[in-house]
């Protein structure tokens, strides 16, 4: 039984589902982060491989911001009294 549970955990597809259904929002947030990166003064020494660091520093916060955004919108849609049309609109724009 424990090997089956380990196998299920190894093939947990939730992160892949999240990334695939949130790719547009991740992309949009990454644009803002790229602008912020370009406006900030260079703080990295020249020996650091800039592309890899820049990619990581921009991608991970974009994923985190998207996760927080979807959590907040999901909470608002589920807990507050809004009409079905507004609920459907918010879900379509922010959660799909």
C-alpha positions in Angstrom: 0.0 0.0 0.0 2.8 2.5 0.8 4.4 1.9 -2.6 1.1 2.8 -4.3 0.8 5.9 -2.2 4.3 6.9 -3.1 3.6 6.3 -6.8 0.5 8.5 -6.6 2.5 11.3 -5.0 5.2 11.0 -7.6 2.7 11.4 -10.4 0.7 14.2 -8.7 -0.4 16.3 -11.6 -1.8 19.3 -9.7 1.3 21.5 -10.3 1.2 20.8 -14.0 -2.6 21.5 -14.1 -2.0 24.8 -12.3 0.8 25.9 -14.6 -1.1 25.0 -17.7 -4.4 26.7 -16.7 -2.5 29.7 -15.3 0.0 30.2 -18.1 -1.6 33.5 -19.3 -1.6 35.0 -15.9 2.0 33.9 -15.3 3.0 35.5 -18.5 1.2 38.8 -17.7 2.7 39.0 -14.2 6.2 38.2 -15.7 5.9 41.3 -17.9 5.5 43.5 -14.9 8.5 41.8 -13.2 10.7 42.2 -16.3 9.9 46.0 -16.2 10.8 46.1 -12.5 14.0 44.2 -13.2 15.0 46.6 -16.0 14.3 49.6 -13.9 16.3 48.4 -10.9 20.0 49.0 -10.7 22.2 46.0 -11.5 23.0 44.2 -8.2 24.6 41.1 -9.6 28.3 40.6 -9.9 29.5 40.0 -13.5 30.4 36.4 -12.9 26.8 35.4 -12.2 25.1 33.8 -15.2 22.5 36.5 -15.6 20.0 34.7 -17.8 19.5 31.8 -15.5 19.3 34.1 -12.4 17.0 36.5 -14.2 14.8 33.7 -15.5 14.4 32.2 -12.0 14.0 35.6 -10.2 11.2 36.5 -12.6 9.4 33.2 -13.1 9.1 32.0 -9.5 7.5 35.3 -8.2 5.2 35.4 -11.3 4.0 31.8 -10.4 3.6 32.8 -6.7 1.7 36.0 -7.5 -0.6 34.0 -9.8 -1.2 31.4 -7.1 -2.1 34.2 -4.6 -4.3 36.0 -7.1 -6.2 32.8 -7.9 -6.6 32.0 -4.2 -8.0 35.4 -3.4 -10.4 35.4 -6.4 -11.6 31.9 -5.6 -12.2 32.9 -1.9 -14.1 36.0 -3.0 -16.2 34.0 -5.5 -17.0 31.3 -3.0 -17.6 33.3 0.2 -19.3 36.6 -0.9 -22.8 36.9 -2.1 -22.5 37.9 -5.8 -24.9 37.1 -8.6 -24.4 34.0 -10.8 -23.4 36.2 -13.8 -20.7 38.0 -11.8 -19.5 34.8 -10.4 -19.3 33.2 -13.8 -17.5 36.3 -15.2 -14.9 36.4 -12.3 -14.3 32.7 -12.7 -13.8 32.9 -16.4 -11.5 35.9 -16.3 -9.4 35.1 -13.2 -9.6 31.4 -12.6 -9.6 29.8 -16.1 
